Amino acid sequence: MSHREQFDHHAGCDCPEDSSSDVEAMVRVWQESFEHAAHDLRVEVLKQKMRKAWGSRMDPIADAVIALMNCEWKAAHGKGDSKQREKLFKDLVDKIRAAYDKGPK
């Protein structure tokens, strides 16, 4: 039974309000939340450092992805241009190769 299921189970029972099982369930919920927050913090720290090291190389790639996705969306709605898509795809591949050939700054 997950922490949430345990908590929900105890929330609906006729246990005394200060039941130790309720307290234990809440401690586990807070511990789990702490672990999630610690993970999120590690991700944020890495994202900041990666942006500093790779950001200027990744921004043109992101722009190319957006342009290609816009073209894909238009194609899905009958407004696409296959030659434009090929051009945008080649541009994306070229930008990816250029960025990863250079590596972080």
N, C-alpha and C positions, 0 to 999 in steps of 0.2 A: 504494500500500500504506500503510495507517495505521501510526502509531507502534507501536500494540499488535501489529499483524501483523508488523511488522519485528522487534520484540523477540521475539515468539514464534518467528519463523523462525530468528533467530540462536540462540535458546535450544536449538533442536533440532539445530543443525549441529555439525560436528566442528571448528569454528574454535578457535584457541587461546583460553584463558580470558581473556587480556588483549587480545583482538582490539579494534582501534580501532572497528570497526563496532558491536560490542556497547556500547562506551562511548558512542559517538555516539547509539545508540538510547536508552540510558538517560538521556542528557542531554536528548534530545527528550521523553522521558516526563516527566522532572522539570519541564521548561519548560512542558509542557502542564498538568501539575498546578498549577504556579504560576499560570498564566493562569486556571484554574478557581477557585483559591482567591482570587485578586484579584477575580474577578467576584462570588463569593459574599460577600466582604467589602463590596464596593460595595453589593450588595443589602441586606446587614445594616445598613449605615450609613443607607441610604435608609429602610429599614423603621423604624428607631428614630426618625428625624426625622418620618416620616409618622405614626407612632403618636402622637408628641408633638403634631403639628399637627392630626391628624384623628381620633385614637383615640376621644375621647369622643363623636364624631359617628358613628363606625363601629360601636361596640359595640352600640347598639340595632339596627342593621341586621343584624349577625351573629346576634343573638338571634332576630330575626324570620326569618332564613333557616333557622336550626335548627328553629324551631317549624314552619315550612312544610315542611321536609324530613321531619320526623317525621310530619306529616299525610300527605305523599305516600307515605311508606313504609307507613303503615297502609292507605292506599287500595290500594296494590299487593298487599297481603295480605288484601284483602277486608274491612277494618275501617274504611274511610275514610268521611268525611262531607263531601260536596261543598260544603255551605254553610260548614262550618268552613274548608275549603280556600280558598274565595272570600274569607272574612273575613281569613284569615292572609295571603293574597296582597295584598289591599288594604292591610292593615297594613304589609306590607313596602314596597309602592310609596310609601305615605305617608311612611314613615321615610326612604326614599332621597331623596324630594323635599325633605323638611325638612333633611336633612343637607347636600345639595348646594346648597340655596338659601342656607344659612348660610355655607357654605365653611369653610375651616380656622379654628381659634380663634386 
